[in-house]
Amino acid sequence: MTGAAREHMGPLVNARRCFLQATGVLVVFALLRAFGLVGPPLLSVSLLTAMLVLIAWRSGVTAKDLGLGAGDLGAGARYGAGAFGLVLLALAVAATLPTTSAFLHDSRAEIGGGALAYELGVSIILLTAIPEEFAFRGVLLGSALQLWGARRASLVSSALFGLWHIEPTLHTMSGNAAVGGTSSSTAEQVLVVVGAVVVTFTAGLAFCWLRLRSESLLAPVLAHLATNGLGLVVAWVVVH
C-alpha cells in the first residue's frame, strides 16, 4: 500500500471505529435502560455522553464533524427556528381537531407549572434533546458521513434512532390513555411500537437534513426540543 493510500485509509479506519464503538455503547445503554439498570437519568446520560465524547476524541473527530463549529451557529439557529415554528403550528392544529386531540391527553402532562418547567429544562433539553442529537446527528452521523456519504449516513443513523425509541415507546404506552387503549393485545402493541419506530426514523431523517443543511447541531436540537417539548406543553394545556 502506498503512502497516499495509507493517508486515505487512516481517516476511514478512524471513522469506522468511531461509528462502531459509538453504536456499541448506545446498544448496551439501551439494553441496560430496558431492564432498569442505568441508574439515575442525570448520571447515566452524563456518563453516556462522556463516553461518546471520548470515542469521538480518540477517533480524531473534529468539532466541525460533530456540527459544533462556532461559525455555523447562525445557520443552525435559523433552520432550528423554522423547524420549531412548523412543529408549533402542527401541534396547534392537532389540538383543535377532535380526531387528533385525544392523543394529546397524556398523563405525563397532569403536573403543575413548576414540574412542567423542570420537565422542559431538565428531562427534555438536558437529558433528551441535547444528548440524543449529539449521539445520533453528531457522533454517528459525523462518522458515517466519512464512510458512506450523506444519503446512506442519514438512513443508517436514522434507523438506529428509530430502534432507540422502542423501550421509551413501551413506557409511554402505559402513561397515555389514548395510545394504551388502542393497544391491549400483543399484536396491537407491536403495531404501536413499529409505528413509533417508523415515526422516529422519519423524524431522524428530518433532523439529519437540518444538520446537513445548516452544518450545525443546533438546528436538530431545536427541532427535537420542539417535537418533545411543545408536545408536552400543548398536552399540558389540553389536560388543564
C-alpha positions as CSV (number, residue, x, y, z in Angstrom):
1,M,0.0,0.0,0.0
2,T,1.4,3.4,-1.0
3,G,1.8,6.3,1.4
4,A,-1.0,8.2,-0.3
5,A,-3.3,5.1,0.1
6,R,-2.4,4.8,3.8
7,E,-3.2,8.5,4.3
8,H,-6.6,8.0,2.7
9,M,-7.4,4.9,4.7
10,G,-6.4,6.4,8.0
11,P,-9.5,8.7,8.4
12,L,-11.8,5.9,7.1
13,V,-10.5,3.5,9.7
14,N,-10.9,6.1,12.4
15,A,-14.4,6.9,11.2
16,R,-15.4,3.3,11.1
17,R,-14.0,2.7,14.6
18,C,-15.9,5.8,15.9
19,F,-19.2,4.7,14.4
20,L,-18.9,1.1,15.6
21,Q,-17.8,2.0,19.1
22,A,-20.5,4.6,19.5
23,T,-23.2,2.2,18.2
24,G,-22.0,-0.4,20.6
25,V,-22.1,1.9,23.5
26,L,-25.7,3.1,22.6
27,V,-26.9,-0.5,22.2
28,V,-25.5,-1.5,25.6
29,F,-27.1,1.6,27.2
30,A,-30.4,0.8,25.5
31,L,-30.4,-2.8,26.8
32,L,-29.5,-1.7,30.4
33,R,-32.2,1.0,30.2
34,A,-34.8,-1.6,29.1
35,F,-34.0,-3.7,32.3
36,G,-33.9,-0.6,34.5
37,L,-30.2,-0.9,35.2
38,V,-28.9,2.5,34.1
39,G,-29.4,4.3,37.4
40,P,-30.4,7.9,37.9
41,P,-31.1,9.6,34.5
42,L,-28.8,12.6,35.1
43,L,-25.9,10.4,36.0
44,S,-26.4,7.7,33.3
45,V,-27.0,10.2,30.5
46,S,-23.9,12.2,31.6
47,L,-21.8,9.0,31.6
48,L,-23.1,8.0,28.2
49,T,-22.4,11.4,26.7
50,A,-18.9,11.4,28.2
51,M,-18.2,8.0,26.7
52,L,-19.3,9.3,23.3
53,V,-17.1,12.4,23.6
54,L,-14.2,10.2,24.5
55,I,-14.8,7.9,21.5
56,A,-15.1,10.9,19.1
57,W,-11.9,12.5,20.5
58,R,-9.9,9.2,20.3
59,S,-11.0,8.8,16.7
60,G,-9.9,12.3,15.7
61,V,-13.4,13.6,15.0
62,T,-13.4,17.4,14.8
63,A,-15.9,19.9,16.2
64,K,-16.9,20.6,12.6
65,D,-17.6,16.9,12.0
66,L,-19.9,16.9,15.1
67,G,-21.8,20.0,14.0
68,L,-20.3,22.1,16.7
69,G,-18.4,24.6,14.7
70,A,-18.9,28.1,16.1
71,G,-19.2,29.6,12.6
72,D,-22.3,27.5,11.8
73,L,-24.4,28.6,14.9
74,G,-26.2,31.3,13.0
75,A,-27.4,28.9,10.3
76,G,-28.3,26.4,12.9
77,A,-30.4,28.9,14.8
78,R,-32.2,30.0,11.6
79,Y,-33.0,26.4,10.5
80,G,-33.9,25.4,14.0
81,A,-36.3,28.3,14.5
82,G,-38.0,27.4,11.2
83,A,-38.5,23.8,12.4
84,F,-39.7,25.0,15.8
85,G,-42.4,27.1,14.2
86,L,-43.6,24.3,11.9
87,V,-43.9,21.9,14.8
88,L,-45.8,24.5,16.9
89,L,-48.2,25.1,14.0
90,A,-48.8,21.3,13.5
91,L,-49.4,20.8,17.2
92,A,-51.8,23.7,17.4
93,V,-53.8,22.3,14.6
94,A,-53.8,18.8,16.1
95,A,-55.1,20.2,19.4
96,T,-58.1,21.7,17.7
97,L,-59.1,18.6,15.8
98,P,-61.3,16.0,17.6
99,T,-59.6,13.1,15.8
100,T,-56.1,14.0,17.0
101,S,-56.7,16.0,20.2
102,A,-57.3,12.7,22.2
103,F,-53.7,11.7,21.6
104,L,-52.5,14.8,23.4
105,H,-54.2,13.6,26.7
106,D,-51.0,12.3,28.2
107,S,-50.9,11.5,31.9
108,R,-47.4,12.9,32.0
109,A,-49.0,16.4,31.4
110,E,-51.1,16.1,34.6
111,I,-48.5,18.2,36.5
112,G,-48.1,21.7,37.9
113,G,-46.4,24.6,36.3
114,G,-43.1,24.0,38.3
115,A,-43.0,20.4,37.3
116,L,-43.6,21.4,33.7
117,A,-40.7,23.8,33.8
118,Y,-38.5,21.0,35.2
119,E,-39.6,18.6,32.5
120,L,-38.8,21.1,29.8
121,G,-35.5,22.3,31.2
122,V,-34.0,19.1,32.6
123,S,-35.8,16.0,31.2
124,I,-36.3,17.2,27.7
125,I,-33.5,19.7,27.0
126,L,-30.6,18.3,29.1
127,L,-31.5,14.6,29.2
128,T,-33.1,14.1,25.8
129,A,-32.7,16.6,23.0
130,I,-29.0,17.6,23.6
131,P,-27.5,14.2,24.3
132,E,-29.6,12.3,21.7
133,E,-28.7,14.9,19.0
134,F,-25.0,14.7,20.0
135,A,-25.1,11.0,19.7
136,F,-27.1,10.5,16.5
137,R,-26.7,13.7,14.5
138,G,-23.2,14.4,16.0
139,V,-21.1,11.3,16.6
140,L,-22.9,8.7,14.5
141,L,-23.8,11.0,11.5
142,G,-20.5,12.8,11.6
143,S,-18.5,9.5,11.4
144,A,-21.0,7.9,9.0
145,L,-20.6,10.8,6.5
146,Q,-17.0,9.9,6.1
147,L,-17.8,6.3,5.4
148,W,-20.8,6.5,3.1
149,G,-21.9,10.0,2.2
150,A,-24.9,12.0,3.2
151,R,-27.8,9.7,2.0
152,R,-26.6,6.4,3.4
153,A,-25.3,8.0,6.6
154,S,-28.7,9.7,7.2
155,L,-30.6,6.4,6.6
156,V,-28.4,4.3,8.9
157,S,-28.2,6.8,11.7
158,S,-32.0,7.5,11.5
159,A,-32.7,3.7,11.5
160,L,-30.7,3.4,14.7
161,F,-32.5,6.4,16.1
162,G,-35.8,4.7,15.4
163,L,-34.7,1.5,17.2
164,W,-33.5,3.6,20.1
165,H,-37.1,4.5,20.8
166,I,-38.5,1.0,21.2
167,E,-38.2,0.9,25.0
168,P,-39.4,4.5,25.6
169,T,-42.5,3.8,23.4
170,L,-43.4,0.8,25.6
171,H,-43.0,3.0,28.6
172,T,-45.2,5.8,27.1
173,M,-47.9,3.3,26.2
174,S,-48.6,2.8,29.9
175,G,-48.9,6.5,30.5
176,N,-51.0,7.6,27.5
177,A,-54.7,6.5,27.8
178,A,-55.4,7.1,24.1
179,V,-52.4,5.0,23.0
180,G,-52.7,2.4,25.7
181,G,-56.4,2.0,25.0
182,T,-55.8,1.0,21.4
183,S,-53.0,-1.5,22.1
184,S,-54.5,-4.0,24.5
185,S,-53.3,-7.1,22.6
186,T,-49.8,-8.1,21.9
187,A,-50.3,-7.7,18.1
188,E,-51.6,-4.1,18.7
189,Q,-48.7,-3.3,20.9
190,V,-46.3,-4.5,18.3
191,L,-48.0,-2.3,15.7
192,V,-47.8,0.7,18.0
193,V,-44.1,0.1,18.6
194,V,-43.4,-0.4,14.9
195,G,-45.3,2.8,14.2
196,A,-43.2,4.7,16.7
197,V,-40.0,3.3,15.2
198,V,-41.2,4.5,11.7
199,V,-42.1,7.9,13.0
200,T,-38.9,8.4,14.9
201,F,-36.9,7.1,11.9
202,T,-38.7,9.7,9.7
203,A,-38.0,12.4,12.3
204,G,-34.4,11.3,12.4
205,L,-34.2,11.9,8.6
206,A,-35.6,15.4,9.1
207,F,-33.1,16.1,11.9
208,C,-30.3,14.8,9.6
209,W,-31.5,17.2,6.9
210,L,-31.4,20.1,9.3
211,R,-28.0,19.1,10.5
212,L,-26.6,18.8,6.9
213,R,-28.2,21.9,5.6
214,S,-27.1,24.1,8.5
215,E,-23.9,22.2,9.2
216,S,-24.8,22.8,12.9
217,L,-26.1,20.5,15.6
218,L,-28.1,23.5,17.0
219,A,-30.8,23.1,14.2
220,P,-31.8,19.5,15.1
221,V,-31.5,20.2,18.8
222,L,-34.1,23.0,18.4
223,A,-36.3,20.8,16.3
224,H,-36.0,17.9,18.8
225,L,-36.9,20.3,21.6
226,A,-39.9,21.4,19.6
227,T,-41.1,17.9,18.9
228,N,-40.8,16.7,22.6
229,G,-41.2,20.0,24.5
230,L,-44.0,21.6,22.6
231,G,-45.9,18.3,22.6
232,L,-45.8,18.3,26.3
233,V,-46.7,22.0,26.6
234,V,-49.7,21.5,24.3
235,A,-50.7,18.3,26.2
236,W,-50.4,20.3,29.4
237,V,-52.7,23.0,28.1
238,V,-55.2,20.4,26.9
239,V,-55.2,18.5,30.2
240,H,-55.6,21.7,32.2
